């Protein structure tokens, strides 16, 4: 049962990894080629891609963490009628 409940978390973790490779990794590759000196002309575009990619990955991981918590959290049950009358 725990495995079924944690499938959304696994799916979102895989999606966050795919987003990282598709969105952040290309920006990292461009950043790795820059040399110290004047700021490149495409600095703002590359920085925005890098930042928004990290925000998207973080959001996916946060949303994916929620089903994990719900999967391991104990379920609450209503009290029996005899306990309520006391």
Secondary structure, DSSP 8 states (H G I E B T S, - for coil): -HHHHTHHHHHHHHHHHHHIIIIIHHHHHHHHH--SSS--TTHHHHHHHHHHHHHHHHHHHHHHHHHHHHHHS-------HHHHT-
